[in-house]
Amino acid sequence: MNKNVVTLFLGVLAVMLLLTVTKPAFADDIDDLLSKCDIAPKPEPYAMVYDYELSPETLMTGDIAVLTVTLKNMQEKPIEKELDIKRDKKGTSGYIVDVDTETRYTMDAYIKEAYIVEKDFKVYNKYISAGVIGPDNKVDLKYKLKAPAAEGIYMLKFVANIEDMNGKRSKGIRYFIPIQVSGAVNLLSMGISENEVNLEVINECLSDVDCVYVVASNVTGAEIQPEKVYLGDINAGDSAVVVFKVTNATEACTATFNAVFMHGTNKHESDPVYLKLPCSKQQLEEQSESNNAFEHQPASHVPASSSPSSSSSKLPGYGAVLAFSGLLAAGLLCLVRRER
């Protein structure tokens, strides 16, 4: 056989074999191929802590508070990817002339779970499957907390696990929130007299206190009016003065005063203040005279059953008066006889 004929036969056989094995590529195949290729990473939703708010703004020991954490999806809009492939008919990989494909990513962020790590604070709730945040949207997550019994600055750790709409885990959130626990409302004595008591109520908290009133209790040896004085709201760092009137005070007069107030939804009381109230000299003199009159009253009282002789014998100087009367009567009798 001629060498040229053999070469031609082998060439035709190779072309036929190539056409049998090779098949045209279509758009579906391209999409599948692109999904498996790392031409560019897929875009993901990006959620972050946008803001937070604590009510009350600062806490006192043992306070119940509400912490609101705002999450935002920082992706502004859905993302679209386009692909345009053009191949010449003479290409060895198929008969594709023009392929256009488009992929759309919604960018919705799915909140799988979100919670506060419970350490120093007591946390009453957490979120499981909390919903979806669309692009450029926000969501508020509220947590009920109880402050510890010791003052200080605490760092609360917020954790959120985020997924895309295909269930693929996205970038999670770990965020620390500082919270200060401190402050008190105290009473300061500004002046005490026999007629009134002046007290200053000082708000040493970093936030306002509401429904403040001062109460007088355990009062002995006097009357204090009114027993309760309402002051209303006192701003952070401010103070207010309250006056109590004192009447009928005795030598041993004491009273206890304390302030009651609201801090958010929490009711508190200040440390009690014990005061000894002075008594005026006039009141002491009137009290002394009253006591003396009371002591002499039984001595001047004569029982109805007593005889005249017994009662008369108790009078001071009765014997001398009786003797003098006898002498006077005898003298008069002698004088009458001489005149006769």
C-alpha positions as CSV (number, residue, x, y, z in Angstrom):
1,M,0.0,0.0,0.0
2,N,1.2,3.4,-0.8
3,K,2.6,5.4,2.1
4,N,0.5,8.5,1.2
5,V,-2.7,6.4,1.2
6,V,-1.9,5.1,4.7
7,T,-1.3,8.6,5.9
8,L,-4.6,9.9,4.5
9,F,-6.5,6.9,6.0
10,L,-5.0,7.5,9.4
11,G,-5.9,11.3,9.2
12,V,-9.5,10.6,8.3
13,L,-9.8,8.1,11.1
14,A,-8.4,10.6,13.6
15,V,-11.0,13.2,12.5
16,M,-13.8,10.8,12.8
17,L,-12.7,9.8,16.3
18,L,-12.5,13.4,17.4
19,L,-15.9,14.2,16.1
20,T,-17.3,11.2,18.0
21,V,-15.8,12.1,21.3
22,T,-16.3,15.9,21.1
23,K,-19.8,17.4,21.7
24,P,-20.9,21.0,21.5
25,A,-20.9,23.0,24.8
26,F,-24.1,24.8,25.7
27,A,-25.1,27.5,28.2
28,D,-26.1,25.1,30.9
29,D,-22.8,23.5,30.7
30,I,-21.1,26.8,30.9
31,D,-23.1,27.8,34.1
32,D,-22.2,24.4,35.7
33,L,-18.6,24.9,34.7
34,L,-18.5,28.5,36.2
35,S,-20.1,27.3,39.4
36,K,-17.2,24.9,39.8
37,C,-14.5,27.3,38.8
38,D,-12.8,29.8,41.1
39,I,-12.8,32.5,38.6
40,A,-13.9,34.9,41.5
41,P,-15.2,34.3,45.0
42,K,-19.0,34.5,45.5
43,P,-20.2,37.6,47.2
44,E,-21.5,37.2,50.7
45,P,-23.9,39.3,52.9
46,Y,-22.0,41.4,55.4
47,A,-23.8,42.0,58.7
48,M,-22.3,44.1,61.5
49,V,-23.3,45.8,64.8
50,Y,-24.5,49.2,63.6
51,D,-25.6,50.6,67.0
52,Y,-26.6,49.7,70.5
53,E,-28.6,51.3,73.3
54,L,-28.9,50.6,77.0
55,S,-31.9,51.7,79.1
56,P,-31.2,53.1,81.6
57,E,-28.0,54.5,80.1
58,T,-25.9,53.5,83.2
59,L,-26.9,51.0,85.8
60,M,-26.9,50.8,89.5
61,T,-26.1,47.5,91.2
62,G,-28.8,44.9,90.8
63,D,-30.7,46.9,88.1
64,I,-32.8,45.3,85.5
65,A,-32.1,46.9,82.0
66,V,-32.8,46.4,78.3
67,L,-30.0,46.3,75.9
68,T,-30.9,46.9,72.2
69,V,-28.4,45.8,69.6
70,T,-28.9,47.0,66.0
71,L,-27.6,44.8,63.2
72,K,-27.2,46.1,59.7
73,N,-26.5,44.3,56.4
74,M,-23.8,46.5,54.9
75,Q,-24.4,45.2,51.3
76,E,-26.2,48.0,49.6
77,K,-28.2,45.9,47.0
78,P,-28.3,42.5,45.3
79,I,-25.3,41.7,43.2
80,E,-25.4,40.5,39.6
81,K,-22.6,38.8,37.6
82,E,-22.6,38.6,33.8
83,L,-20.5,36.4,31.6
84,D,-20.1,36.8,27.8
85,I,-18.2,34.0,25.9
86,K,-17.5,34.2,22.2
87,R,-15.8,31.5,20.3
88,D,-14.9,31.1,16.6
89,K,-16.4,28.3,14.6
90,K,-12.9,27.2,13.8
91,G,-12.2,26.6,17.5
92,T,-11.2,23.1,18.5
93,S,-13.4,23.0,21.6
94,G,-16.9,23.2,20.0
95,Y,-19.2,25.1,17.8
96,I,-20.2,27.9,20.3
97,V,-20.5,31.3,18.6
98,D,-21.9,33.5,21.5
99,V,-22.8,32.6,25.2
100,D,-24.3,35.2,27.6
101,T,-25.0,34.2,31.2
102,E,-26.1,36.2,34.3
103,T,-26.0,35.2,38.0
104,R,-27.9,37.1,40.7
105,Y,-27.0,37.1,44.4
106,T,-29.7,38.4,46.8
107,M,-27.3,39.3,49.6
108,D,-29.8,38.6,52.3
109,A,-28.3,37.8,55.7
110,Y,-29.9,35.1,57.7
111,I,-29.5,35.4,61.5
112,K,-29.0,31.8,62.7
113,E,-28.4,32.8,66.3
114,A,-27.6,35.9,68.3
115,Y,-26.9,36.1,72.1
116,I,-25.1,37.8,74.9
117,V,-22.4,35.7,76.6
118,E,-23.6,35.3,80.2
119,K,-20.7,36.0,82.6
120,D,-21.1,38.9,85.1
121,F,-24.6,39.9,84.0
122,K,-27.6,37.6,84.1
123,V,-29.1,37.4,80.6
124,Y,-32.8,36.4,80.3
125,N,-33.2,35.7,76.6
126,K,-31.4,34.9,73.3
127,Y,-32.4,34.7,69.6
128,I,-32.5,31.5,67.5
129,S,-33.4,31.8,63.8
130,A,-34.0,35.5,64.3
131,G,-34.9,36.2,60.6
132,V,-33.4,37.8,57.5
133,I,-31.8,41.2,57.0
134,G,-32.0,42.4,53.4
135,P,-29.3,44.6,51.8
136,D,-28.9,48.0,53.5
137,N,-31.6,47.0,56.1
138,K,-31.4,46.9,59.9
139,V,-32.9,44.9,62.7
140,D,-33.1,45.5,66.5
141,L,-32.4,42.7,68.9
142,K,-33.5,43.4,72.6
143,Y,-32.0,41.6,75.6
144,K,-33.1,41.7,79.2
145,L,-30.2,42.0,81.6
146,K,-29.6,42.1,85.4
147,A,-26.5,44.1,86.6
148,P,-24.1,42.5,89.1
149,A,-24.0,43.4,92.8
150,A,-20.5,45.0,92.5
151,E,-19.8,48.4,90.9
152,G,-17.4,48.6,88.0
153,I,-17.0,48.7,84.2
154,Y,-18.0,45.5,82.4
155,M,-17.5,44.3,78.9
156,L,-20.5,42.4,77.5
157,K,-19.7,40.1,74.6
158,F,-22.3,39.9,71.8
159,V,-22.2,37.0,69.4
160,A,-24.1,36.5,66.1
161,N,-23.8,33.7,63.6
162,I,-24.8,34.7,60.0
163,E,-25.6,32.6,56.9
164,D,-26.5,33.4,53.3
165,M,-29.7,32.2,51.8
166,N,-28.0,29.0,50.6
167,G,-27.2,28.0,54.2
168,K,-23.5,28.8,53.7
169,R,-22.0,30.3,56.8
170,S,-21.0,33.9,56.4
171,K,-18.7,36.1,58.5
172,G,-19.8,35.9,62.1
173,I,-20.0,38.8,64.6
174,R,-18.1,39.2,67.9
175,Y,-18.7,42.5,69.5
176,F,-17.9,43.9,73.0
177,I,-20.2,46.4,74.6
178,P,-18.9,48.4,77.7
179,I,-21.4,48.9,80.5
180,Q,-20.8,50.9,83.7
181,V,-22.4,50.0,87.0
182,S,-22.2,52.7,89.6
183,G,-23.9,55.6,91.4
184,A,-26.2,56.3,94.3
185,V,-28.6,58.8,95.8
186,N,-27.5,60.2,99.2
187,L,-29.0,62.5,101.9
188,L,-27.0,65.3,103.4
189,S,-28.1,67.2,106.5
190,M,-28.0,71.0,105.8
191,G,-29.4,72.3,109.0
192,I,-31.3,71.1,112.1
193,S,-33.2,73.3,114.6
194,E,-36.0,72.8,117.1
195,N,-38.5,73.8,114.4
196,E,-37.3,72.2,111.2
197,V,-35.0,69.8,109.5
198,N,-33.3,70.7,106.1
199,L,-31.9,67.8,104.0
200,E,-30.3,67.9,100.6
201,V,-30.9,65.0,98.2
202,I,-27.9,64.4,95.9
203,N,-28.1,62.3,92.7
204,E,-24.6,60.8,92.3
205,C,-25.7,58.6,89.4
206,L,-24.6,59.2,85.8
207,S,-28.2,59.1,84.7
208,D,-31.4,60.8,85.9
209,V,-33.6,59.4,88.7
210,D,-37.4,59.7,88.8
211,C,-40.2,59.8,91.4
212,V,-37.9,60.9,94.2
213,Y,-39.4,61.4,97.7
214,V,-38.0,61.6,101.2
215,V,-39.6,59.7,104.1
216,A,-39.4,60.4,107.9
217,S,-39.7,57.3,110.0
218,N,-39.0,56.0,113.5
219,V,-39.8,59.4,115.0
220,T,-39.6,59.6,118.8
221,G,-40.2,62.6,121.1
222,A,-41.6,64.9,118.5
223,E,-44.0,65.3,115.6
224,I,-42.6,65.8,112.1
225,Q,-44.8,67.1,109.3
226,P,-45.2,66.0,106.6
227,E,-44.1,62.4,106.9
228,K,-43.3,62.2,103.2
229,V,-42.1,64.9,100.8
230,Y,-42.2,64.4,97.0
231,L,-39.4,65.9,94.9
232,G,-40.0,64.5,91.4
233,D,-37.1,64.0,89.0
234,I,-33.5,64.8,89.7
235,N,-31.0,65.0,86.9
236,A,-27.7,63.3,87.0
237,G,-25.3,65.3,89.2
238,D,-28.0,67.6,90.5
239,S,-29.6,67.9,94.0
240,A,-32.8,69.1,95.7
241,V,-33.6,70.4,99.2
242,V,-36.4,69.1,101.3
243,V,-37.7,70.7,104.6
244,F,-39.6,68.9,107.4
245,K,-41.4,70.8,110.2
246,V,-40.8,69.7,113.8
247,T,-43.4,70.3,116.6
248,N,-43.8,69.2,120.2
249,A,-40.2,68.2,120.5
250,T,-39.0,66.8,123.9
251,E,-35.5,66.5,125.2
252,A,-35.0,63.1,123.6
253,C,-36.1,63.5,120.0
254,T,-34.8,61.3,117.2
255,A,-35.8,60.5,113.6
256,T,-34.7,58.5,110.6
257,F,-34.8,59.9,107.0
258,N,-34.2,58.1,103.7
259,A,-34.9,58.8,100.0
260,V,-36.9,56.5,97.7
261,F,-36.5,56.8,94.0
262,M,-36.9,55.0,90.6
263,H,-34.0,54.3,88.3
264,G,-35.6,53.1,85.0
265,T,-38.0,50.4,86.1
266,N,-35.9,49.7,89.3
267,K,-36.9,51.0,92.8
268,H,-34.1,52.0,95.1
269,E,-33.7,53.5,98.6
270,S,-30.8,55.6,99.9
271,D,-28.9,54.8,103.0
272,P,-30.8,56.0,106.1
273,V,-29.8,59.1,108.0
274,Y,-30.3,59.1,111.8
275,L,-30.7,62.5,113.4
276,K,-31.1,63.8,117.0
277,L,-33.3,66.9,117.0
278,P,-32.7,69.7,119.5
279,C,-35.3,71.1,121.9
280,S,-35.8,74.8,122.6
281,K,-35.3,76.4,126.1
282,Q,-38.8,77.6,126.1
283,Q,-40.2,74.1,125.5
284,L,-37.9,72.7,128.2
285,E,-39.1,75.4,130.7
286,E,-42.8,74.7,129.8
287,Q,-42.1,71.0,130.2
288,S,-40.4,71.6,133.6
289,E,-43.3,73.7,134.9
290,S,-45.8,71.1,133.7
291,N,-43.9,68.4,135.5
292,N,-43.7,70.4,138.8
293,A,-47.4,71.2,138.7
294,F,-48.2,67.5,138.2
295,E,-46.0,66.6,141.1
296,H,-47.7,69.0,143.6
297,Q,-51.2,68.3,142.6
298,P,-51.7,65.2,144.9
299,A,-50.5,67.1,148.0
300,S,-53.2,69.8,147.7
301,H,-56.0,67.2,147.3
302,V,-58.1,66.4,150.4
303,P,-60.0,63.1,150.4
304,A,-63.7,63.3,151.2
305,S,-63.5,60.5,153.8
306,S,-60.8,62.3,156.0
307,S,-61.9,63.9,159.3
308,P,-61.4,67.6,159.9
309,S,-59.0,67.0,162.8
310,S,-56.8,64.7,160.8
311,S,-56.8,67.0,157.8
312,S,-56.2,70.0,159.9
313,S,-53.3,68.4,161.7
314,K,-51.5,68.0,158.5
315,L,-51.5,71.8,157.9
316,P,-48.1,73.4,158.6
317,G,-48.1,75.6,161.9
318,Y,-51.5,74.5,163.1
319,G,-50.3,74.1,166.8
320,A,-48.9,77.6,167.0
321,V,-52.1,79.1,165.5
322,L,-54.2,77.2,168.1
323,A,-52.1,78.4,171.0
324,F,-52.2,82.0,169.9
325,S,-56.0,81.8,169.6
326,G,-56.3,80.5,173.1
327,L,-54.1,83.3,174.6
328,L,-56.1,85.9,172.7
329,A,-59.4,84.5,174.0
330,A,-58.0,84.5,177.6
331,G,-56.8,88.1,177.3
332,L,-60.2,89.3,176.1
333,L,-62.0,87.6,178.9
334,C,-59.7,89.2,181.5
335,L,-60.3,92.6,180.0
336,V,-64.1,92.2,180.2
337,R,-64.0,91.3,183.9
338,R,-61.9,94.3,184.8
339,E,-64.3,96.7,183.1
340,R,-67.1,95.2,185.2
